[in-house]
Amino acid sequence: MRYIMGVDGGGTKTEAVAYDLDGNKISEGKSGYGNLLINEKQAIINIIQAIKQCSITLQNEQCLFICLGLAGFGGVEDPQNIESELKKTFDSPFIIVNDGMIAHAALLKGKDGVLTISGTGSVSIGVHNGNEKMAGGWGHILGDEGSGYWIAVQAFMNMTKEEDEGIPYSHLTRVVLTELGYCSVTELKKFIYSATKAEISAFVPYIVQQAESGDEFSENVLIQAGSHLASSTLTVCQKLNYRKNVTVAIKGSVLTNIPMVQNSFIKQVKSALPEATFILEDVSSTLGCYYLSMKYIRK
């Protein structure tokens, strides 16, 4: 059976999936992180391991194409390292793209449109008439507005404001302090300046809980997050000269799992582009590798 191999290499795991030429999953393999910026040598080992695991029950000579979507690929100084290892290990032709591009192709089924992602970070990616444009994706220091990290940081910043101005601690502040095991906001620096982005983003559910209970500050933060994400989406639409019939897909825990963010996002995109349609389902990003690979095979 002839097949296509799709690889999604992220910051925590690498997923390899083989698809037949009709887009049906026939095999899969998993391993550790595939983000080349974490540790390039180990990431390459993990990527090859996932592909080999996926190929155990398949014939290598029947693999027509390998498409890899790797986090951090755009920031790699010399892509020849992974390219040479892939050439040495596998006989099939391949392409390597950023993981955002395979997520775009997966949700939009290889067609034109805009994908906005909001998880720990945030980015908008658009494709129209062969052109590709992005907005956001600058990371937590330069941007990532509307992301889980950004949402959590707004709450932490509000905590410092309460402390500085002598305002009685809000219920959200008390909840966060209890979770951290602290008695005072003055202890907050011990956590903030040693925590990872994921550890900070893990406080988003507490903000969502407070928003659902009617806390005005928490509600506003989530609405603002949706607004920021809509703004990056509309920026991409403007770059690509989308006038009206744009398809917008969403991905990431913030946009897919927090109704207040999603509703704010959709409302603001629709206010600017009333005829926009939205894709809210979630599918494996490796499916995007199938759609991208088929374009190369058909050339």
Backbone as CSV, one residue per row, in Angstrom:
resi,resn,N_x,N_y,N_z,CA_x,CA_y,CA_z,C_x,C_y,C_z
1,MET,0.847,-1.208,0.000,0.000,0.000,0.000,0.877,1.251,0.000
2,ARG,0.623,2.144,-0.934,1.360,3.406,-0.983,0.791,4.363,0.069
3,TYR,1.669,5.136,0.676,1.203,5.998,1.755,2.065,7.251,1.860
4,ILE,1.564,8.186,2.691,2.240,9.455,2.989,2.493,9.505,4.489
5,MET,3.636,9.993,4.880,3.976,10.103,6.292,3.898,11.565,6.736
6,GLY,3.143,11.813,7.790,3.048,13.151,8.352,3.645,13.185,9.747
7,VAL,4.408,14.221,10.043,5.076,14.327,11.348,4.771,15.687,11.973
8,ASP,4.291,15.656,13.205,4.031,16.880,13.962,4.969,16.885,15.166
9,GLY,6.002,17.733,15.104,6.991,17.795,16.178,6.778,19.014,17.046
10,GLY,6.331,18.810,18.267,6.046,19.922,19.173,7.011,20.002,20.338
11,GLY,6.650,20.807,21.309,7.531,21.045,22.441,7.530,19.943,23.484
12,THR,6.535,19.049,23.429,6.473,17.966,24.404,6.499,16.588,23.748
13,LYS,5.976,16.473,22.522,5.948,15.166,21.876,6.026,15.307,20.363
14,THR,6.389,14.197,19.721,6.390,14.110,18.264,5.422,13.011,17.861
15,GLU,4.543,13.334,16.930,3.553,12.371,16.446,3.775,12.141,14.960
16,ALA,3.960,10.886,14.574,4.086,10.517,13.162,2.886,9.663,12.782
17,VAL,2.236,10.014,11.686,1.053,9.273,11.234,1.179,8.985,9.746
18,ALA,0.912,7.746,9.377,0.900,7.363,7.964,-0.529,7.392,7.464
19,TYR,-0.725,8.012,6.297,-2.044,8.091,5.673,-1.994,7.412,4.308
20,ASP,-3.077,6.690,3.970,-3.158,6.181,2.601,-3.511,7.340,1.687
21,LEU,-3.585,7.103,0.394,-3.786,8.205,-0.548,-5.192,8.783,-0.530
22,ASP,-6.075,8.177,0.273,-7.421,8.721,0.459,-7.532,9.504,1.769
23,GLY,-6.402,9.620,2.492,-6.408,10.388,3.729,-6.820,9.601,4.955
24,ASN,-6.820,8.276,4.874,-7.171,7.441,6.018,-5.916,7.087,6.816
25,LYS,-6.002,7.206,8.133,-4.859,6.851,8.988,-4.646,5.343,8.963
26,ILE,-3.401,4.911,8.747,-3.114,3.480,8.702,-2.079,3.048,9.739
27,SER,-1.351,4.007,10.302,-0.362,3.667,11.317,0.077,4.942,12.023
28,GLU,0.614,4.792,13.238,1.107,5.968,13.949,2.260,5.602,14.873
29,GLY,3.051,6.596,15.212,4.157,6.422,16.141,4.353,7.694,16.946
30,LYS,4.852,7.560,18.169,5.044,8.729,19.027,6.386,8.653,19.744
31,SER,6.926,9.827,20.046,8.181,9.903,20.796,8.242,11.245,21.510
32,GLY,9.422,11.610,21.993,9.582,12.861,22.730,9.525,14.089,21.840
33,TYR,9.862,15.230,22.409,9.701,16.517,21.729,10.418,16.561,20.372
34,GLY,9.819,17.366,19.462,10.408,17.543,18.140,10.776,18.985,17.854
35,ASN,10.679,19.842,18.875,11.052,21.253,18.733,12.568,21.355,18.672
36,LEU,13.098,21.753,17.528,14.544,21.784,17.314,15.265,22.807,18.188
37,LEU,14.525,23.797,18.706,15.156,24.843,19.506,15.387,24.415,20.953
38,ILE,14.756,23.327,21.374,14.968,22.845,22.742,16.327,22.174,22.843
39,ASN,16.541,21.206,21.992,17.824,20.500,21.877,17.802,19.832,20.510
40,GLU,18.488,20.428,19.555,18.372,19.984,18.163,18.750,18.522,17.982
41,LYS,19.845,18.109,18.587,20.306,16.728,18.417,19.279,15.730,18.931
42,GLN,18.749,15.972,20.132,17.764,15.046,20.704,16.452,15.110,19.943
43,ALA,16.058,16.303,19.492,14.821,16.444,18.727,14.882,15.618,17.447
44,ILE,16.024,15.653,16.765,16.184,14.874,15.532,16.069,13.378,15.828
45,ILE,16.680,12.944,16.931,16.572,11.539,17.337,15.109,11.166,17.577
46,ASN,14.378,12.047,18.266,12.964,11.782,18.560,12.126,11.721,17.289
47,ILE,12.391,12.620,16.359,11.635,12.665,15.104,11.837,11.371,14.308
48,ILE,13.074,10.959,14.179,13.382,9.727,13.434,12.777,8.511,14.134
49,GLN,12.808,8.526,15.454,12.228,7.419,16.216,10.723,7.305,15.971
50,ALA,10.028,8.445,15.951,8.580,8.428,15.729,8.241,7.893,14.336
51,ILE,9.023,8.325,13.333,8.791,7.857,11.965,9.041,6.352,11.865
52,LYS,10.135,5.880,12.457,10.451,4.453,12.410,9.383,3.628,13.124
53,GLN,8.901,4.129,14.253,7.853,3.426,14.989,6.587,3.321,14.158
54,CYS,6.272,4.401,13.460,5.087,4.423,12.607,5.236,3.473,11.419
55,SER,6.482,3.253,10.987,6.746,2.470,9.778,6.929,0.979,10.031
56,ILE,6.887,0.558,11.292,7.190,-0.834,11.625,6.370,-1.822,10.805
57,THR,5.083,-1.561,10.655,4.209,-2.505,9.943,4.045,-2.148,8.467
58,LEU,4.811,-1.153,8.000,4.666,-0.697,6.618,5.953,-0.964,5.832
59,GLN,5.832,-0.927,4.519,6.997,-1.096,3.665,7.555,0.277,3.300
60,ASN,8.823,0.514,3.640,9.423,1.830,3.423,9.384,2.268,1.961
61,GLU,9.547,1.316,1.038,9.583,1.678,-0.378,8.220,2.158,-0.891
62,GLN,7.166,1.941,-0.104,5.833,2.381,-0.501,5.513,3.795,0.001
63,CYS,6.439,4.403,0.756,6.228,5.771,1.255,6.549,6.763,0.139
64,LEU,5.535,7.474,-0.317,5.710,8.395,-1.436,6.292,9.735,-1.009
65,PHE,6.012,10.136,0.229,6.417,11.485,0.644,6.341,11.586,2.160
66,ILE,7.259,12.360,2.738,7.228,12.658,4.175,7.123,14.170,4.342
67,CYS,6.129,14.607,5.095,5.959,16.032,5.395,6.108,16.213,6.901
68,LEU,7.003,17.092,7.284,7.265,17.328,8.699,6.910,18.769,9.072
69,GLY,6.088,18.924,10.096,5.777,20.236,10.650,6.411,20.328,12.023
70,LEU,7.456,21.154,12.154,8.257,21.163,13.379,8.228,22.530,14.067
71,ALA,7.908,22.507,15.336,7.967,23.738,16.131,9.403,24.231,16.164
72,GLY,9.583,25.527,16.003,10.915,26.112,16.074,11.730,26.008,14.800
73,PHE,11.156,25.410,13.750,11.955,25.203,12.539,12.416,26.522,11.918
74,GLY,11.568,27.534,11.963,11.933,28.823,11.386,13.086,29.497,12.101
75,GLY,13.373,29.078,13.347,14.451,29.711,14.106,15.751,28.943,14.063
76,VAL,15.785,27.843,13.320,17.003,27.035,13.236,18.001,27.699,12.290
77,GLU,19.228,27.878,12.753,20.241,28.551,11.936,20.646,27.726,10.715
78,ASP,20.786,26.424,10.898,21.239,25.565,9.793,20.341,24.337,9.687
79,PRO,19.359,24.357,8.776,18.447,23.217,8.626,19.106,21.984,8.016
80,GLN,20.352,22.117,7.587,21.020,20.984,6.942,21.223,19.809,7.887
81,ASN,21.292,20.067,9.180,21.495,18.976,10.133,20.360,17.966,10.071
82,ILE,19.132,18.456,10.206,18.001,17.522,10.168,17.782,17.001,8.753
83,GLU,18.008,17.845,7.757,17.814,17.391,6.375,18.765,16.253,6.029
84,SER,20.025,16.360,6.436,20.993,15.308,6.120,20.667,14.014,6.855
85,GLU,20.177,14.125,8.095,19.813,12.921,8.857,18.611,12.221,8.231
86,LEU,17.656,12.999,7.746,16.480,12.403,7.100,16.870,11.718,5.792
87,LYS,17.743,12.361,5.026,18.199,11.777,3.757,18.973,10.486,4.003
88,LYS,19.753,10.483,5.077,20.574,9.317,5.394,19.721,8.143,5.880
89,THR,18.600,8.454,6.539,17.790,7.407,7.173,16.646,6.912,6.301
90,PHE,16.068,7.829,5.491,14.892,7.465,4.694,15.119,7.770,3.214
91,ASP,14.522,6.958,2.354,14.683,7.143,0.911,13.650,8.089,0.307
92,SER,12.588,8.374,1.041,11.478,9.150,0.488,11.802,10.642,0.410
93,PRO,11.245,11.327,-0.598,11.370,12.788,-0.636,10.616,13.399,0.539
94,PHE,11.021,14.595,0.968,10.365,15.193,2.132,10.411,16.713,2.063
95,ILE,9.547,17.334,2.852,9.596,18.783,3.081,9.483,19.019,4.577
96,ILE,10.068,20.126,5.030,9.957,20.518,6.435,9.370,21.929,6.475
97,VAL,8.305,22.100,7.253,7.678,23.404,7.420,7.467,23.653,8.910
98,ASN,7.084,24.861,9.249,6.733,25.170,10.629,5.456,24.423,11.012
99,ASP,5.337,24.049,12.281,4.166,23.272,12.708,2.853,24.026,12.519
100,GLY,2.917,25.354,12.492,1.698,26.126,12.262,1.113,25.895,10.882
101,MET,1.972,25.646,9.905,1.501,25.446,8.534,0.750,24.123,8.379
102,ILE,1.185,23.078,9.089,0.452,21.817,8.961,-0.873,21.892,9.723
103,ALA,-0.901,22.666,10.811,-2.164,22.860,11.531,-3.153,23.605,10.639
104,HIS,-2.654,24.598,9.904,-3.482,25.359,8.955,-4.051,24.427,7.896
105,ALA,-3.193,23.625,7.292,-3.634,22.722,6.226,-4.614,21.683,6.748
106,ALA,-4.412,21.222,7.981,-5.297,20.202,8.553,-6.715,20.726,8.730
107,LEU,-6.840,21.888,9.341,-8.173,22.422,9.636,-8.875,22.972,8.400
108,LEU,-8.094,23.546,7.483,-8.678,24.129,6.276,-8.615,23.168,5.088
109,LYS,-8.204,21.921,5.360,-8.154,20.858,4.347,-7.332,21.268,3.131
110,GLY,-6.239,21.972,3.397,-5.337,22.370,2.331,-5.810,23.548,1.512
111,LYS,-6.920,24.169,1.906,-7.482,25.289,1.138,-7.097,26.627,1.771
112,ASP,-7.451,27.704,1.087,-7.141,29.047,1.577,-7.944,29.386,2.825
113,GLY,-7.405,30.288,3.619,-8.093,30.736,4.817,-7.097,31.170,5.866
114,VAL,-7.603,31.474,7.049,-6.762,31.942,8.152,-6.939,31.025,9.354
115,LEU,-5.838,30.649,9.962,-5.857,29.878,11.207,-5.306,30.756,12.322
116,THR,-6.043,30.836,13.419,-5.547,31.541,14.597,-5.401,30.537,15.732
117,ILE,-4.212,30.500,16.294,-3.884,29.554,17.362,-3.673,30.323,18.659
118,SER,-4.276,29.819,19.728,-4.016,30.405,21.044,-3.983,29.300,22.080
119,GLY,-2.779,28.989,22.516,-2.574,28.059,23.615,-1.707,28.783,24.615
120,THR,-0.531,28.250,24.893,0.423,28.981,25.737,0.866,30.254,25.028
121,GLY,1.049,30.168,23.704,1.372,31.334,22.872,0.246,31.588,21.888
122,SER,0.443,32.532,20.952,-0.605,32.832,19.977,0.003,33.279,18.655
123,VAL,-0.703,32.981,17.566,-0.263,33.371,16.221,-1.429,33.217,15.254
124,SER,-1.424,34.006,14.200,-2.389,33.858,13.107,-1.621,33.603,11.820
125,ILE,-2.084,32.622,11.044,-1.426,32.222,9.803,-2.464,32.198,8.691
126,GLY,-2.165,32.851,7.566,-3.113,32.890,6.465,-2.504,32.465,5.148
127,VAL,-3.318,31.859,4.304,-2.915,31.479,2.950,-4.020,31.934,1.993
128,HIS,-3.608,32.607,0.912,-4.589,33.083,-0.066,-3.906,33.245,-1.417
129,ASN,-4.422,32.526,-2.405,-3.881,32.600,-3.771,-2.369,32.361,-3.824
130,GLY,-1.911,31.401,-3.038,-0.487,31.053,-3.050,0.387,31.897,-2.144
131,ASN,-0.181,32.922,-1.528,0.579,33.781,-0.620,0.368,33.349,0.831
132,GLU,1.407,33.434,1.627,1.342,33.093,3.041,1.731,34.316,3.878
133,LYS,0.927,34.612,4.892,1.221,35.736,5.783,0.945,35.335,7.229
134,MET,1.634,36.007,8.134,1.461,35.736,9.559,1.319,37.036,10.343
135,ALA,0.737,36.921,11.523,0.719,38.020,12.491,0.815,37.388,13.869
136,GLY,1.595,37.995,14.740,1.803,37.416,16.058,2.900,36.367,16.008
137,GLY,2.888,35.488,16.996,3.913,34.459,17.059,5.270,34.979,17.497
138,TRP,5.294,36.123,18.173,6.562,36.745,18.565,7.096,36.224,19.893
139,GLY,6.329,35.381,20.566,6.774,34.887,21.862,6.313,35.781,23.004
140,HIS,6.479,35.298,24.226,5.882,35.975,25.378,6.535,37.306,25.715
141,ILE,7.775,37.535,25.284,8.417,38.814,25.597,7.958,39.911,24.643
142,LEU,7.861,39.594,23.369,7.499,40.599,22.366,6.008,40.634,22.042
143,GLY,5.283,39.597,22.427,3.868,39.583,22.037,3.086,38.461,22.692
144,ASP,2.468,37.601,21.864,1.605,36.506,22.328,0.347,37.006,23.028
145,GLU,-0.112,38.210,22.657,-1.350,38.726,23.236,-2.513,37.767,22.961
146,GLY,-3.344,37.578,23.965,-4.494,36.695,23.812,-4.189,35.240,24.113
147,SER,-2.940,34.940,24.421,-2.550,33.564,24.730,-2.845,33.242,26.195
148,GLY,-2.659,31.960,26.541,-2.827,31.565,27.924,-1.828,32.263,28.830
149,TYR,-0.603,32.411,28.360,0.419,33.108,29.142,-0.005,34.556,29.382
150,TRP,-0.464,35.219,28.323,-0.878,36.624,28.436,-2.029,36.774,29.428
151,ILE,-3.014,35.880,29.345,-4.172,35.939,30.249,-3.720,35.824,31.699
152,ALA,-2.857,34.844,31.973,-2.390,34.637,33.346,-1.595,35.830,33.850
153,VAL,-0.748,36.386,32.994,0.083,37.525,33.401,-0.777,38.737,33.757
154,GLN,-1.906,38.916,33.058,-2.788,40.033,33.410,-3.278,39.905,34.844
155,ALA,-3.577,38.664,35.252,-4.034,38.442,36.624,-2.908,38.704,37.617
156,PHE,-1.713,38.240,37.301,-0.578,38.463,38.203,-0.248,39.958,38.315
157,MET,-0.343,40.667,37.195,-0.085,42.105,37.224,-1.131,42.825,38.063
158,ASN,-2.378,42.363,37.987,-3.432,42.977,38.791,-3.198,42.723,40.283
159,MET,-2.624,41.582,40.582,-2.283,41.279,41.980,-1.260,42.280,42.519
160,THR,-0.263,42.609,41.709,0.749,43.575,42.159,0.139,44.965,42.311
161,LYS,-0.843,45.273,41.467,-1.520,46.573,41.578,-2.280,46.657,42.909
162,GLU,-2.970,45.581,43.251,-3.690,45.554,44.527,-2.731,45.757,45.697
163,GLU,-1.574,45.107,45.620,-0.588,45.220,46.694,-0.031,46.644,46.776
164,ASP,0.337,47.203,45.633,0.944,48.533,45.616,-0.021,49.614,46.087
165,GLU,-1.290,49.487,45.696,-2.271,50.538,45.986,-3.064,50.283,47.263
166,GLY,-2.733,49.191,47.962,-3.419,48.904,49.213,-4.859,48.489,49.036
167,ILE,-5.177,47.957,47.874,-6.545,47.504,47.599,-6.734,46.123,48.232
168,PRO,-7.876,45.897,48.886,-8.126,44.562,49.469,-8.008,43.482,48.393
169,TYR,-7.370,42.365,48.733,-7.185,41.300,47.770,-8.528,40.793,47.231
170,SER,-8.590,40.649,45.928,-9.789,40.085,45.302,-9.838,38.588,45.583
171,HIS,-11.005,38.000,45.267,-11.143,36.552,45.462,-10.156,35.806,44.568
172,LEU,-9.962,36.304,43.341,-9.011,35.667,42.418,-7.602,35.692,43.005
173,THR,-7.214,36.819,43.558,-5.892,36.933,44.159,-5.722,35.936,45.293
174,ARG,-6.738,35.820,46.124,-6.658,34.881,47.254,-6.578,33.439,46.771
175,VAL,-7.313,33.138,45.699,-7.279,31.786,45.140,-5.881,31.457,44.614
176,VAL,-5.294,32.409,43.890,-3.956,32.201,43.323,-2.923,32.048,44.432
177,LEU,-3.000,32.895,45.447,-2.052,32.810,46.561,-2.164,31.464,47.281
178,THR,-3.382,31.001,47.462,-3.591,29.706,48.107,-2.966,28.588,47.283
179,GLU,-3.163,28.642,45.978,-2.602,27.615,45.097,-1.072,27.633,45.147
180,LEU,-0.487,28.817,45.274,0.963,28.947,45.335,1.528,28.649,46.727
181,GLY,0.648,28.619,47.714,1.110,28.410,49.085,1.687,29.658,49.709
182,TYR,1.274,30.835,49.197,1.767,32.110,49.713,0.692,32.790,50.562
183,CYS,1.142,33.694,51.412,0.216,34.484,52.229,0.062,35.899,51.698
184,SER,1.078,36.370,50.937,1.085,37.759,50.485,1.557,37.848,49.035
185,VAL,1.045,38.867,48.340,1.469,39.116,46.960,2.955,39.450,46.912
186,THR,3.501,39.958,48.009,4.928,40.305,48.035,5.827,39.082,47.773
187,GLU,5.278,37.893,47.926,6.042,36.663,47.679,6.003,36.232,46.215
188,LEU,5.212,36.940,45.407,4.926,36.494,44.041,6.163,36.367,43.161
189,LYS,7.151,37.232,43.373,8.347,37.201,42.525,9.071,35.863,42.582
190,LYS,8.960,35.175,43.712,9.618,33.863,43.842,9.109,32.893,42.782
191,PHE,7.833,33.012,42.452,7.243,32.119,41.438,7.438,32.658,40.029
192,ILE,7.079,33.911,39.819,7.046,34.485,38.468,8.389,34.398,37.763
193,TYR,9.470,34.687,38.446,10.771,34.762,37.781,11.529,33.433,37.743
194,SER,10.876,32.380,38.208,11.486,31.054,38.097,10.593,30.080,37.330
195,ALA,9.341,30.486,37.093,8.371,29.598,36.447,8.539,29.579,34.932
196,THR,8.153,28.460,34.326,8.115,28.368,32.863,6.834,29.007,32.356
197,LYS,6.783,29.207,31.039,5.558,29.758,30.436,4.360,28.850,30.704
198,ALA,4.588,27.549,30.621,3.502,26.591,30.843,3.005,26.650,32.289
199,GLU,3.939,26.807,33.240,3.552,26.871,34.653,2.735,28.134,34.941
200,ILE,3.080,29.231,34.292,2.308,30.468,34.458,0.945,30.330,33.790
201,SER,0.921,29.758,32.589,-0.336,29.580,31.859,-1.303,28.650,32.584
202,ALA,-0.766,27.793,33.449,-1.610,26.831,34.173,-2.605,27.509,35.109
203,PHE,-2.449,28.812,35.324,-3.378,29.527,36.204,-4.599,30.061,35.458
204,VAL,-4.637,29.884,34.162,-5.787,30.354,33.370,-7.112,29.770,33.854
205,PRO,-7.212,28.469,34.175,-8.503,27.936,34.639,-9.089,28.666,35.840
206,TYR,-8.234,29.183,36.721,-8.739,29.920,37.883,-9.378,31.237,37.439
207,ILE,-8.803,31.852,36.423,-9.363,33.095,35.886,-10.696,32.810,35.205
208,VAL,-10.766,31.715,34.486,-12.014,31.314,33.822,-13.104,31.048,34.864
209,GLN,-12.750,30.358,35.934,-13.721,30.077,36.999,-14.281,31.356,37.594
210,GLN,-13.409,32.333,37.834,-13.859,33.608,38.403,-14.738,34.373,37.415
211,ALA,-14.368,34.301,36.127,-15.174,34.977,35.109,-16.571,34.371,35.045
212,GLU,-16.645,33.059,35.125,-17.946,32.375,35.082,-18.776,32.664,36.324
213,SER,-18.104,33.074,37.409,-18.817,33.429,38.640,-19.213,34.898,38.671
214,GLY,-18.865,35.628,37.582,-19.275,37.024,37.477,-18.226,38.041,37.850
215,ASP,-16.981,37.607,38.053,-15.916,38.562,38.377,-15.620,39.438,37.161
216,GLU,-15.817,40.738,37.323,-15.706,41.668,36.197,-14.302,41.722,35.613
217,PHE,-13.297,41.744,36.481,-11.921,41.800,35.990,-11.610,40.580,35.135
218,SER,-11.939,39.409,35.610,-11.652,38.171,34.881,-12.408,38.125,33.556
219,GLU,-13.662,38.544,33.576,-14.454,38.602,32.337,-13.766,39.498,31.308
220,ASN,-13.348,40.674,31.764,-12.732,41.639,30.838,-11.425,41.107,30.248
221,VAL,-10.644,40.393,31.047,-9.388,39.836,30.544,-9.666,38.835,29.424
222,LEU,-10.659,37.980,29.612,-10.986,36.974,28.596,-11.548,37.620,27.338
223,ILE,-12.362,38.663,27.519,-12.903,39.386,26.359,-11.782,40.089,25.603
224,GLN,-10.842,40.685,26.345,-9.688,41.336,25.719,-8.826,40.324,24.962
225,ALA,-8.692,39.124,25.519,-7.911,38.077,24.849,-8.530,37.776,23.485
226,GLY,-9.858,37.626,23.448,-10.546,37.387,22.181,-10.354,38.536,21.209
227,SER,-10.330,39.756,21.747,-10.126,40.942,20.917,-8.736,40.960,20.296
228,HIS,-7.726,40.637,21.094,-6.354,40.591,20.575,-6.226,39.550,19.460
229,LEU,-6.824,38.397,19.678,-6.733,37.318,18.690,-7.484,37.687,17.413
230,ALA,-8.609,38.372,17.569,-9.350,38.834,16.396,-8.535,39.860,15.618
231,SER,-7.828,40.709,16.353,-7.010,41.735,15.705,-5.915,41.111,14.855
232,SER,-5.250,40.075,15.365,-4.197,39.435,14.581,-4.784,38.711,13.378
233,THR,-5.974,38.147,13.542,-6.661,37.490,12.425,-6.973,38.490,11.325
234,LEU,-7.518,39.627,11.712,-7.897,40.653,10.736,-6.658,41.274,10.083
235,THR,-5.551,41.335,10.821,-4.303,41.839,10.243,-3.844,40.929,9.113
236,VAL,-3.929,39.612,9.328,-3.562,38.660,8.278,-4.502,38.789,7.083
237,CYS,-5.787,38.950,7.359,-6.768,39.123,6.274,-6.425,40.354,5.434
238,GLN,-6.026,41.421,6.110,-5.659,42.644,5.411,-4.407,42.440,4.562
239,LYS,-3.425,41.752,5.108,-2.199,41.472,4.363,-2.470,40.663,3.095
240,LEU,-3.470,39.772,3.178,-3.787,38.888,2.056,-4.899,39.437,1.160
241,ASN,-5.363,40.655,1.470,-6.428,41.298,0.697,-7.721,40.492,0.687
242,TYR,-8.012,39.845,1.814,-9.315,39.195,1.958,-10.353,40.273,2.189
243,ARG,-11.387,40.270,1.373,-12.421,41.296,1.485,-13.652,40.817,2.252
244,LYS,-14.062,39.556,2.009,-15.288,39.111,2.680,-15.336,37.608,2.917
245,ASN,-15.245,36.800,1.889,-15.490,35.362,2.040,-14.263,34.608,2.563
246,VAL,-13.885,34.919,3.765,-12.715,34.263,4.361,-13.184,33.165,5.313
247,THR,-12.450,32.052,5.309,-12.703,30.974,6.256,-11.666,31.072,7.367
248,VAL,-12.139,31.087,8.602,-11.264,31.246,9.759,-11.351,29.999,10.634
249,ALA,-10.221,29.370,10.859,-10.154,28.208,11.737,-9.474,28.595,13.040
250,ILE,-9.785,27.864,14.101,-9.166,28.137,15.397,-8.532,26.867,15.946
251,LYS,-7.490,27.055,16.744,-6.814,25.925,17.383,-6.164,26.404,18.671
252,GLY,-5.987,25.489,19.607,-5.369,25.839,20.875,-6.387,25.876,21.998
253,SER,-5.964,25.535,23.193,-6.883,25.380,24.321,-7.622,26.656,24.685
254,VAL,-6.999,27.815,24.499,-7.656,29.072,24.880,-8.850,29.369,23.972
255,LEU,-8.645,29.249,22.660,-9.724,29.558,21.717,-10.773,28.465,21.627
256,THR,-10.373,27.228,21.795,-11.337,26.136,21.630,-12.083,25.785,22.913
257,ASN,-11.470,26.051,24.072,-12.064,25.586,25.329,-12.619,26.682,26.236
258,ILE,-12.386,27.948,25.904,-12.891,29.039,26.758,-13.948,29.829,25.983
259,PRO,-15.226,29.577,26.249,-16.311,30.222,25.475,-16.238,31.741,25.445
260,MET,-15.867,32.384,26.551,-15.820,33.853,26.569,-14.783,34.389,25.590
261,VAL,-13.652,33.710,25.474,-12.623,34.126,24.517,-13.115,33.860,23.099
262,GLN,-13.635,32.674,22.868,-14.096,32.311,21.530,-15.225,33.217,21.053
263,ASN,-16.192,33.493,21.924,-17.316,34.356,21.542,-16.859,35.771,21.223
264,SER,-15.944,36.303,22.044,-15.400,37.633,21.798,-14.655,37.664,20.469
265,PHE,-13.878,36.634,20.213,-13.106,36.512,18.973,-14.033,36.502,17.750
266,ILE,-15.021,35.626,17.757,-15.929,35.501,16.615,-16.712,36.788,16.396
267,LYS,-17.196,37.391,17.488,-17.978,38.628,17.387,-17.177,39.737,16.717
268,GLN,-15.912,39.879,17.089,-15.121,40.980,16.547,-14.656,40.713,15.121
269,VAL,-14.379,39.455,14.797,-14.038,39.150,13.411,-15.249,39.392,12.520
270,LYS,-16.425,38.964,12.976,-17.650,39.126,12.176,-18.054,40.597,12.023
271,SER,-17.708,41.412,13.017,-18.048,42.834,12.908,-17.280,43.487,11.768
272,ALA,-16.078,42.976,11.487,-15.263,43.515,10.389,-15.504,42.760,9.090
273,LEU,-15.749,41.451,9.195,-15.967,40.598,8.015,-17.234,39.772,8.239
274,PRO,-18.411,40.379,8.003,-19.691,39.707,8.310,-19.885,38.368,7.612
275,GLU,-19.243,38.180,6.441,-19.447,36.946,5.690,-18.420,35.862,6.032
276,ALA,-17.602,36.108,7.029,-16.600,35.115,7.423,-17.278,33.859,7.955
277,THR,-16.701,32.702,7.637,-17.174,31.435,8.180,-16.086,30.862,9.082
278,PHE,-16.506,30.058,10.070,-15.573,29.589,11.080,-15.531,28.066,11.156
279,ILE,-14.324,27.546,11.336,-14.116,26.117,11.561,-13.713,25.951,13.018
280,LEU,-14.575,25.279,13.792,-14.351,25.163,15.227,-13.970,23.746,15.653
281,GLU,-13.987,22.802,14.722,-13.623,21.422,15.048,-12.125,21.303,15.268
282,ASP,-11.712,20.203,15.888,-10.289,19.974,16.113,-9.876,18.669,15.443
283,VAL,-8.785,18.694,14.729,-8.257,17.497,14.068,-6.745,17.449,14.292
284,SER,-6.167,16.275,14.113,-4.714,16.131,14.255,-3.999,16.956,13.195
285,SER,-2.970,17.677,13.625,-2.218,18.500,12.680,-1.519,17.652,11.624
286,THR,-1.281,16.379,11.931,-0.610,15.530,10.938,-1.450,15.376,9.672
287,LEU,-2.770,15.562,9.796,-3.621,15.478,8.609,-3.247,16.573,7.618
288,GLY,-2.745,17.701,8.135,-2.292,18.776,7.255,-1.120,18.331,6.410
289,CYS,-0.300,17.430,6.963,0.818,16.879,6.198,0.306,16.108,4.986
290,TYR,-0.814,15.430,5.159,-1.417,14.697,4.040,-1.798,15.660,2.925
291,TYR,-2.499,16.731,3.270,-2.948,17.689,2.250,-1.764,18.367,1.558
292,LEU,-0.751,18.755,2.335,0.419,19.401,1.744,1.192,18.426,0.862
293,SER,1.322,17.185,1.302,2.048,16.171,0.529,1.361,15.900,-0.799
294,MET,0.041,15.818,-0.776,-0.699,15.531,-2.019,-0.461,16.601,-3.063
295,LYS,-0.253,17.837,-2.624,0.030,18.913,-3.579,1.371,18.687,-4.251
296,TYR,2.353,18.210,-3.506,3.671,17.942,-4.080,3.641,16.726,-4.996
297,ILE,2.903,15.718,-4.615,2.826,14.484,-5.406,2.157,14.741,-6.743
298,ARG,1.177,15.647,-6.733,0.415,15.922,-7.963,1.124,16.849,-8.928
299,LYS,2.243,17.457,-8.469,2.976,18.397,-9.343,3.582,17.679,-10.541
